[in-house]
C-alpha cells in the first residue's frame, strides 16, 4: 500500500507555515514569519512546497490545517483554504488545534500567545486565557516552555523541536478520512472588528 502524502499548513499565528509528509517522513517544510499578508502568501508557499517535494496537487491524499486558537483572521484564512482545496481535490481535510499539535501526545499544558499581551493555556480539551506569569490552574500539568510553545510559560517541560506545521501534519495523518467533520476554527473570543454604530438605512 502506498504511503499517504499529507499537506498541512497553519496561519493562526504570526507566520505562514506548511509541511509535506509522506508516510510520516518530512518531505519538505517551511515557515515564514509574518503578522499580516498570510492570505497572499499561503498559496505560493504551498506551491513551492509541492515543487520542492516533487509532488502535484493530485498526489495529495489528505490535508491538515491548524484551527487555532490564534489570530482571528489568520485562522479563517487557513481553514477556508483547506476546505476549498479538499473540496476541489476530493480528499479529506482534518482540523488540528495548536494545543493538540504542540502537546504531541504528552499530558502537558501548552502556552500560546493571546491578544492584548495575554496567553492561552491549553490542556487536553480545555483552553483558558491568563496573564503571563500567572500560576497554572489547579491540577494542570507542567507547561511547555520555549519558542515552539509560542511563549515562555511556567513549567519545566521542554517544547517539541518540530515546527507546528509538521506537528499538525502528523496528527492529521492519523485520522484524516472521508466523512469526518470539516475543519472549523477555534475561537475563544469575538473578532476585534466592531459592527457599524450608524443605524441601517430605512427601506421604503
N, C-alpha and C positions, 0 to 999 in steps of 0.2 A: 504493500500500500504506500502511495506517495506521501511524503511528509507535507503537512499543510503549510502554506505560505500565509503569514499573518502580517497585515499592515496596521500599525497603531499610531495614534497621534494625540496631542494634547495642547490646547491653548488656554487652559483655565488659569494659568499662572503667567508671570511676566516672561513668556517665552513662546516659541513655536517649535515644538519638539515632535519627533517622529522616529519610528523604528520599524525595521522589516526583519521578521524572524521566519526561519524555515526549520520546522522540526525542533524548535526550542533553541536553535543556534542563531545568533545575531548575524544577519547578512549585511545590514547597513543601518546606521543611526546618525542622527544629527539633532542639534538643539541650538537655536538662535535666540539669544536674549533680546527681548523687546517688550515694551509696556503697551504698545499700540501697533496697529498695522498687521495683526495676525490674519485678518480676512484677505488681505492682498498677498501675503507670503505663503499661506498654507498650501495651496495647490502647487506652486512652483517647488516648494520644499518636498512635497510628496513625489512629484515628477522626477526630481533629482535623485531621490532615494531609490525609486524604482530603477532608474537608469544605472545608478551605482551597483544595484543588486542584479542587474541584467535580467530584469523581470518586466512584464507588461501588466496593465490593469487586469487583463483577462486571466492572468495566472493566479490572482489572489483567491484564497479560499474563505477568508473572513477578515473583518475589520474590528479593531479595538479602539475605543475612544475614551479619553478622560472626561468625566462628567462632574468634576469638582469635589468639594466646594472650591470656589475661586472667584476670579473676576466674572461678573455677570455677563458682559458682552462676549468675552473670550470663550467662556464655556458654551454659550449658544452657537458661536461660530463653528467650533469643532463638532458639536452634536449634530447641527444641521448638515454639515459636510458629510459626516458618517452616515446619516440617514439617506442622503441623496445618493452617495456612492453605492451603498448597499442595495438600494432600490434599482439603480441603473445597472449594476453588475450582477444582480440576482444572487447575492451572497449575504450571510448574516452579519450584523453589526452588534457588538457587545459593549455596553457601557460599563466602565470600571471607575469607581470612586478613587480619589487620590489617597484617602486613608487606607483603603484596602491594598492598593498597589504598593505603597511605601512600606506598609507593615510586612508585606511579603510572607504572609503565613505565620508571623510571630504574634504572640499575645502582648502587644506593646501599645502605648499611646503615641499617636502621630501628631506633630505640631505643624501647623500651616499658617502662613501669613494671612491676615484678615484686614479688611478696610479699617481706616482710621487708627492705625498703629496697634490694632489688637491681634490676637492669634486664635485660630480654630484648633481645638484639641479634639481629636477623634480616637475613639476606642470601639472596636467592633462596629456596631451599627449606630452608635451614639456620637454626636458631634456637638460641642459646646464652644461658645465664644468667650474668651477670657482676656485679661490684661497680661502682657508679657511679664514673667517673673512670678505670677500667681502660683500658689500650690496646686498640684493636680487634684481633681475631685477625689473624694474619699473612695478607696477601693480600686482606683485605677492603677494599672501597672506603670512602670517607668517609661519615660518618653524618649523617642528618638531624638538625637541631637546632631547638629551639623548641617551643612548646606543642602544635602539631599533631602532633609526633612523640612526644608523651607525656611526654618529659622531656628535659633537656639532655644531650647526648652528645658525645663527642669527634668533631670533624669540622667541615666548613665548608659543607656542602650545606644550603641553606635548605629547610625543610619545605614541603609543598604548602599552599596557602592554603585549600583546600576542606576542610570538615568531613569526618570519617571516613565518615559515612553516605552522603554524596554520592559519595565515592570508591568505596565498596562498590557503590553502585548502578551506577556507570559500568562497573565490572568485570563485574558480573552481567549487564548489558545486552549485553555482547559474547559471552556463552557460555551463558546460561541457555536450556535447551532440553529438551524431553521426552526421557526415557531416561537423563539424566545421574544420577550418584550423588546420593543425598540428602545434605544438609549434615550434617557431623559436626564436633564441637568439636575444636580443637587443644589437647591437654592436655600440658603439659611436666612436670608433677609430680602425684602423687596429691592427692586432696582433703585439706584440713586436718582434717576430722572423722575421729576415730578410732573403730574398732568398739568395742562394749562389752567390758570386760575380764571381766565375770562369765561363767561357763560357761553354756551354754544349758540349759534345763530338760530333765530326763530324761523321755521319753515312755514310759508304761507301759500 
